[in-house]
């Protein structure tokens, strides 16, 4: 089932990612081995950053004659300017890059990324990453799925509800296992004057919630069709995506989601949860380490979106080596360090989802929780990817329209119409 889904994803951007191999054929020089430049955009102190900084310390000790230049970037910066940066002569030797057809896939098709297939096999990265390696594999058109390896994921991710155990106990709320129970929990908190769900429609969390609700109503056939652009976007009332939009509208109308969240950023939502003002938030595992470190006044836990057993999530973003990188061997050495058991176990024990942590070595409760859940989702084929992947620039389309939906100035029907236009434009060329 997973292979069919990845193949479906691969078809999604076929029309727009047939960019040709007209990019940089040159560059790449041999380098002098005297400098190593690495970029990533993980927040300081998060599980990935913790593991990678540890790797960087070991790398520096092993290479005292190498000048190591580390730069912390911002996700949006790489999302917006990555192609321009990697087509310049000022590229790093290694950087964390966004997975997907319209990002890493597009760069690979332009010849801007080094083919890592041989190195992945030689160094065992393919075995370490396992199924997560799919997010770094692209064909000659830059389409995710079977193809050459251009990126190496060292972590995974999924979305779930984080909840305040103390508030649940105070108001007699049990952990929901069905959607009806979740709504009942919301209603209990609302009756006490508490907005139950900390959200942000002025940033990415609202569209993640939308997709989480959609996959909770979906099955693999629907997902395969959605990512594979097998038909025009279904905007009927029975469509999982339409049902998700209707749920967002209903929850906002009932006060479970604050309309004012249209002006909130992700960090604002996390602050509402961390401060104990909101009992629930819908967050990715990239926030688990943050919650672990910053929440000191109550106990917290997580539960998956009730429904189909499918949750938003995938392998994490990837290490890529630009074609023009001067010191590729040093980049490969650093990837080795991030993939070894020491760093994988450190990431897990910092609250992150590692692709190959040793179960017996995970002593941190948060790390054990998220790694065990991720392993179950992988084994049950329960990762539903992300809803903006089928169509280039769909991220911005879904983001802006989800914000309008939460704000109440758009109906679910109007929301779906706005998504249908760009989706169908691409679908008509590949369907």
C-alpha positions as CSV (number, residue, x, y, z in Angstrom):
1,X,0.0,0.0,0.0
2,X,2.8,2.4,0.9
3,X,4.5,1.9,-2.5
4,X,1.3,2.8,-4.4
5,X,0.9,5.9,-2.3
6,X,4.4,7.1,-3.0
7,X,3.9,6.4,-6.7
8,X,0.8,8.5,-6.5
9,X,2.7,11.3,-4.9
10,X,5.2,11.1,-7.6
11,X,2.6,11.7,-10.3
12,X,1.3,14.8,-8.5
13,X,3.6,17.4,-9.8
14,X,4.4,15.8,-13.2
15,X,3.1,18.7,-15.2
16,X,5.0,21.4,-13.4
17,X,8.2,19.6,-12.5
18,X,9.2,18.6,-16.0
19,X,11.8,21.3,-15.8
20,X,14.4,19.6,-17.8
21,X,18.0,19.0,-16.8
22,X,19.0,22.5,-17.9
23,X,20.4,23.7,-14.6
24,X,24.0,23.8,-13.5
25,X,26.1,21.1,-15.2
26,X,29.3,22.6,-13.9
27,X,30.5,23.4,-10.4
28,X,31.2,20.8,-7.9
29,X,34.9,21.3,-7.8
30,X,37.2,19.1,-5.8
31,X,37.6,21.4,-2.8
32,X,40.7,21.7,-0.6
33,X,39.3,19.9,2.4
34,X,40.1,22.9,4.6
35,X,36.6,24.2,5.1
36,X,33.2,22.6,5.8
37,X,30.0,24.6,5.6
38,X,26.7,23.2,6.9
39,X,23.3,24.8,7.2
40,X,20.1,23.7,8.9
41,X,17.0,25.4,10.0
42,X,16.0,23.4,13.2
43,X,15.3,25.6,16.2
44,X,18.2,25.8,18.7
45,X,17.9,23.1,21.3
46,X,15.3,21.0,19.6
47,X,16.0,17.2,19.3
48,X,17.4,17.4,15.8
49,X,19.6,20.4,16.7
50,X,20.8,18.7,19.9
51,X,21.9,15.6,18.0
52,X,23.4,17.5,15.1
53,X,25.3,19.9,17.4
54,X,26.8,16.9,19.2
55,X,27.8,15.5,15.8
56,X,29.3,18.9,14.9
57,X,31.4,18.8,18.1
58,X,32.7,15.4,17.3
59,X,33.4,16.4,13.7
60,X,35.4,19.4,14.7
61,X,37.5,17.2,17.1
62,X,38.2,14.8,14.3
63,X,39.2,17.6,11.9
64,X,41.2,20.2,13.8
65,X,42.6,21.6,10.6
66,X,39.2,22.1,9.0
67,X,37.4,25.5,9.4
68,X,33.8,24.5,10.2
69,X,31.2,27.1,9.3
70,X,27.7,26.4,10.7
71,X,24.8,28.7,9.8
72,X,21.3,28.4,11.2
73,X,18.7,29.2,8.6
74,X,14.9,29.6,8.7
75,X,12.5,27.1,7.0
76,X,10.7,29.8,5.1
77,X,14.1,31.2,3.8
78,X,15.0,27.8,2.3
79,X,11.5,27.3,1.1
80,X,11.5,30.6,-0.8
81,X,15.1,31.0,-1.9
82,X,16.6,27.5,-2.0
83,X,16.7,27.1,-5.8
84,X,18.4,30.4,-6.2
85,X,20.9,29.7,-3.5
86,X,21.9,26.3,-4.8
87,X,22.2,27.6,-8.4
88,X,24.7,30.2,-7.2
89,X,28.4,29.8,-6.5
90,X,28.0,30.3,-2.8
91,X,26.6,26.9,-1.7
92,X,27.2,25.1,1.5
93,X,28.8,21.6,1.5
94,X,25.7,20.2,3.2
95,X,22.3,21.5,4.2
96,X,18.9,20.5,5.5
97,X,16.4,20.8,2.7
98,X,12.6,20.6,2.3
99,X,11.3,17.2,1.1
100,X,8.8,16.9,-1.7
101,X,8.4,17.2,-5.5
102,X,8.3,20.9,-5.7
103,X,11.4,21.4,-3.4
104,X,14.1,18.7,-3.3
105,X,12.6,17.0,-6.4
106,X,12.7,20.1,-8.5
107,X,16.3,20.7,-7.5
108,X,17.4,17.2,-8.3
109,X,15.8,17.4,-11.8
110,X,17.7,20.6,-12.4
111,X,21.0,18.9,-11.6
112,X,21.5,21.0,-8.5
113,X,21.8,18.1,-6.0
114,X,24.4,15.3,-5.8
115,X,23.2,11.8,-6.5
116,X,23.8,10.1,-3.2
117,X,22.7,6.6,-4.2
118,X,26.1,5.0,-4.2
119,X,27.1,6.7,-0.9
120,X,23.8,5.7,0.7
121,X,24.5,2.1,-0.1
122,X,28.2,2.2,0.7
123,X,27.7,3.9,4.1
124,X,24.4,2.1,5.0
125,X,22.3,5.2,5.1
126,X,19.6,3.4,3.1
127,X,19.3,0.7,5.7
128,X,19.4,3.1,8.6
129,X,16.7,5.3,7.1
130,X,14.5,2.4,6.0
131,X,11.1,3.4,4.6
132,X,11.8,7.0,5.5
133,X,14.3,7.2,2.7
134,X,11.4,7.5,0.2
135,X,11.2,11.3,1.0
136,X,14.8,11.6,-0.4
137,X,14.3,9.5,-3.5
138,X,13.4,11.1,-6.9
139,X,13.2,10.1,-10.5
140,X,14.7,12.0,-13.4
141,X,11.7,14.3,-13.5
142,X,12.1,15.1,-9.8
143,X,9.2,13.0,-8.7
144,X,9.2,11.3,-5.3
145,X,9.3,7.6,-5.2
146,X,11.4,5.0,-6.9
147,X,14.5,6.6,-8.3
148,X,17.9,7.9,-7.2
149,X,18.7,9.0,-3.7
150,X,19.3,12.8,-3.4
151,X,18.5,13.3,0.2
152,X,18.9,11.5,3.6
153,X,16.3,11.8,6.4
154,X,17.7,11.3,9.9
155,X,14.3,11.8,11.6
156,X,10.6,11.2,11.2
157,X,7.5,13.2,12.1
158,X,3.7,13.0,12.7
159,X,0.9,15.1,14.0
160,X,-1.1,14.5,17.1
161,X,-3.1,16.2,19.8
162,X,-1.0,17.3,22.8
163,X,-3.1,17.5,25.9
164,X,-2.9,18.9,29.5
165,X,-3.3,15.8,31.8
166,X,-3.9,18.0,34.8
167,X,-6.8,19.9,33.2
168,X,-8.3,16.7,31.8
169,X,-8.3,15.2,35.4
170,X,-9.7,18.4,36.9
171,X,-12.7,18.5,34.6
172,X,-13.2,14.7,34.5
173,X,-12.3,14.4,30.8
174,X,-11.0,11.0,29.5
175,X,-8.6,10.7,26.6
176,X,-10.8,10.6,23.5
177,X,-10.7,7.5,21.3
178,X,-13.5,8.6,18.9
179,X,-14.5,11.8,17.3
180,X,-17.7,12.0,19.4
181,X,-15.6,11.7,22.5
182,X,-13.2,14.4,21.3
183,X,-16.2,16.8,20.7
184,X,-17.6,15.9,24.1
185,X,-14.2,16.9,25.6
186,X,-14.3,20.2,23.8
187,X,-17.8,20.8,25.0
188,X,-16.8,20.1,28.6
189,X,-14.0,22.7,28.5
190,X,-16.1,25.2,26.6
191,X,-18.8,24.9,29.3
192,X,-16.2,26.1,31.8
193,X,-15.4,29.1,29.8
194,X,-12.2,27.6,28.3
195,X,-11.4,27.6,24.6
196,X,-10.3,24.0,24.3
197,X,-8.1,24.0,21.2
198,X,-5.1,26.3,20.9
199,X,-4.7,27.0,17.2
200,X,-3.0,29.2,14.7
201,X,-4.7,30.1,11.4
202,X,-2.2,32.8,10.8
203,X,0.5,30.1,10.3
204,X,0.8,26.4,9.4
205,X,-1.0,24.7,12.3
206,X,-4.5,25.3,11.0
207,X,-3.9,23.6,7.7
208,X,-2.2,20.7,9.5
209,X,-5.4,20.4,11.6
210,X,-7.4,20.5,8.4
211,X,-5.3,17.7,6.9
212,X,-5.4,15.6,10.1
213,X,-9.2,15.8,10.0
214,X,-9.2,14.8,6.3
215,X,-7.0,11.7,6.7
216,X,-9.1,10.7,9.7
217,X,-12.0,10.3,7.3
218,X,-9.9,8.9,4.4
219,X,-8.8,5.5,3.3
220,X,-5.9,4.5,1.1
221,X,-7.9,4.6,-2.1
222,X,-8.9,8.2,-1.5
223,X,-5.3,9.1,-0.6
224,X,-3.9,7.4,-3.7
225,X,-6.3,9.2,-5.9
226,X,-5.7,12.6,-4.2
227,X,-1.9,12.4,-4.4
228,X,-2.0,10.8,-7.8
229,X,-4.4,13.4,-9.3
230,X,-6.4,10.5,-10.7
231,X,-9.5,12.7,-11.0
232,X,-10.6,16.3,-10.5
233,X,-10.8,17.3,-6.9
234,X,-13.9,15.9,-5.3
235,X,-15.8,18.7,-3.6
236,X,-18.9,16.7,-2.7
237,X,-20.1,16.7,0.9
238,X,-18.8,13.1,1.2
239,X,-15.2,14.0,0.4
240,X,-12.8,13.7,3.4
241,X,-11.4,17.1,2.6
242,X,-14.9,18.7,2.4
243,X,-15.8,17.0,5.7
244,X,-12.6,18.4,7.2
245,X,-13.4,21.9,6.1
246,X,-16.9,21.6,7.5
247,X,-15.5,20.4,10.8
248,X,-13.2,23.4,11.0
249,X,-16.1,25.7,10.4
250,X,-18.3,23.9,12.9
251,X,-15.6,23.9,15.6
252,X,-15.0,27.6,15.1
253,X,-18.7,28.4,15.2
254,X,-19.0,26.5,18.5
255,X,-16.0,28.3,20.0
256,X,-13.8,25.2,20.2
257,X,-11.4,27.2,17.9
258,X,-11.0,30.9,18.5
259,X,-11.8,33.1,15.5
260,X,-9.0,35.4,16.7
261,X,-6.5,32.6,15.9
262,X,-6.5,34.0,12.3
263,X,-4.0,36.5,13.7
264,X,-1.9,34.1,15.7
265,X,1.4,32.5,14.7
266,X,2.4,29.0,15.6
267,X,4.4,30.1,18.6
268,X,1.3,31.9,19.9
269,X,-0.7,28.6,19.8
270,X,2.1,26.7,21.6
271,X,2.3,29.5,24.3
272,X,-1.4,29.1,25.0
273,X,-0.9,25.4,25.5
274,X,2.4,25.7,27.4
275,X,1.0,28.3,29.8
276,X,-2.0,26.0,30.7
277,X,-4.6,28.4,29.2
278,X,-5.7,25.8,26.6
279,X,-6.0,22.1,27.4
280,X,-5.3,20.8,23.8
281,X,-3.3,21.7,20.8
282,X,-2.6,19.9,17.5
283,X,1.1,19.8,17.0
284,X,3.8,18.0,15.1
285,X,6.5,15.9,16.9
286,X,8.9,18.7,16.2
287,X,7.3,20.3,19.2
288,X,7.7,17.4,21.6
289,X,11.2,18.4,22.7
290,X,10.0,21.9,23.2
291,X,7.1,20.8,25.4
292,X,9.3,18.4,27.3
293,X,11.7,21.2,28.2
294,X,9.4,24.1,28.7
295,X,6.3,22.7,30.4
296,X,7.0,22.6,34.1
297,X,3.7,23.3,35.7
298,X,1.6,20.3,34.5
299,X,1.9,16.8,33.0
300,X,1.1,16.5,29.3
301,X,0.6,13.7,26.9
302,X,-0.6,13.0,23.3
303,X,-3.3,11.1,21.4
304,X,-3.7,10.6,17.7
305,X,-6.6,12.0,15.7
306,X,-9.5,9.6,16.2
307,X,-10.8,8.0,13.0
308,X,-9.3,5.9,10.2
309,X,-6.0,5.2,11.9
310,X,-4.1,7.4,9.4
311,X,-2.3,10.5,10.7
312,X,-0.6,13.3,9.0
313,X,3.2,12.6,8.9
314,X,6.1,11.3,7.0
315,X,9.9,10.9,7.0
316,X,11.5,14.2,8.0
317,X,13.3,16.8,5.9
318,X,16.6,15.7,4.4
319,X,20.3,16.2,4.2
320,X,21.3,17.2,0.7
321,X,24.7,17.8,-0.9
322,X,24.7,20.5,-3.6
323,X,26.2,19.6,-6.9
324,X,28.5,22.6,-6.6
325,X,29.7,21.7,-3.0
326,X,33.4,21.8,-2.8
327,X,34.0,19.3,0.0
328,X,31.6,16.5,-0.4
329,X,33.6,13.9,1.4
330,X,33.4,16.0,4.6
331,X,29.6,16.3,4.0
332,X,29.3,12.5,3.8
333,X,31.3,12.1,7.1
334,X,29.0,14.5,8.8
335,X,25.9,12.6,7.6
336,X,27.5,9.5,8.9
337,X,27.6,11.1,12.4
338,X,24.0,12.1,12.3
339,X,22.9,8.6,11.3
340,X,25.0,6.7,13.9
341,X,23.4,5.1,17.0
342,X,24.9,7.7,19.3
343,X,23.1,10.6,17.6
344,X,20.0,8.7,16.8
345,X,19.6,7.7,20.5
346,X,20.4,11.2,21.6
347,X,17.7,12.6,19.3
348,X,15.2,10.2,20.7
349,X,16.1,10.9,24.3
350,X,15.8,14.6,23.6
351,X,12.1,14.0,22.6
352,X,12.6,13.6,18.8
353,X,11.5,10.9,16.4
354,X,14.7,9.2,15.2
355,X,14.7,6.9,12.2
356,X,16.9,4.3,13.8
357,X,17.1,4.8,17.6
358,X,17.7,1.6,19.7
359,X,14.4,1.0,21.6
360,X,16.3,-0.2,24.7
361,X,18.4,2.9,24.7
362,X,15.4,5.3,24.8
363,X,15.0,6.1,28.5
364,X,13.3,9.5,28.1
365,X,9.5,9.2,28.5
366,X,8.8,11.7,25.8
367,X,11.2,10.1,23.4
368,X,9.8,6.7,24.1
369,X,6.3,8.0,23.5
370,X,6.9,9.6,20.1
371,X,9.2,6.9,18.8
372,X,6.9,4.1,19.7
373,X,4.0,5.9,18.1
374,X,5.9,6.6,15.0
375,X,7.0,3.0,14.7
376,X,3.3,1.9,15.0
377,X,2.2,4.3,12.3
378,X,4.9,3.1,10.0
379,X,4.1,-0.6,10.6
380,X,0.4,0.0,10.1
381,X,0.9,2.1,7.0
382,X,-0.6,4.9,9.0
383,X,1.3,7.9,7.7
384,X,-0.9,10.2,5.6
385,X,1.8,12.6,4.3
386,X,0.7,16.3,3.9
387,X,-2.2,17.8,2.0
388,X,-0.2,20.4,0.2
389,X,2.0,18.0,-1.7
390,X,0.0,17.2,-4.8
391,X,0.1,20.6,-6.5
392,X,3.0,23.1,-6.6
393,X,2.2,26.2,-4.5
394,X,-0.7,24.4,-2.9
395,X,0.8,25.2,0.5
396,X,0.0,28.9,0.1
397,X,-3.4,28.1,-1.4
398,X,-4.5,25.9,1.5
399,X,-2.9,28.2,4.1
400,X,-4.7,31.4,3.0
401,X,-8.0,29.7,2.5
402,X,-7.9,27.9,5.8
403,X,-7.2,31.3,7.5
404,X,-10.3,32.7,5.7
405,X,-12.4,29.6,6.7
406,X,-11.5,30.0,10.4
407,X,-12.2,33.7,10.1
408,X,-15.8,32.9,9.1
409,X,-15.8,34.9,5.8
410,X,-15.7,31.7,3.7
411,X,-18.0,28.7,3.7
412,X,-16.7,25.1,3.4
413,X,-18.1,25.1,-0.2
414,X,-16.3,28.2,-1.1
415,X,-13.1,26.9,0.5
416,X,-13.3,23.7,-1.6
417,X,-13.9,25.8,-4.8
418,X,-10.7,27.7,-4.1
419,X,-8.7,24.5,-3.7
420,X,-10.3,22.9,-6.7
421,X,-9.2,25.4,-9.3
422,X,-5.4,24.9,-8.9
423,X,-5.7,21.2,-8.2
424,X,-7.8,20.6,-11.4
425,X,-5.5,22.7,-13.5
426,X,-2.6,20.4,-12.8
427,X,-4.8,17.2,-12.7
428,X,-6.0,17.9,-16.2
429,X,-2.5,17.6,-17.6
430,X,-1.6,14.3,-15.9
431,X,-4.9,12.6,-15.1
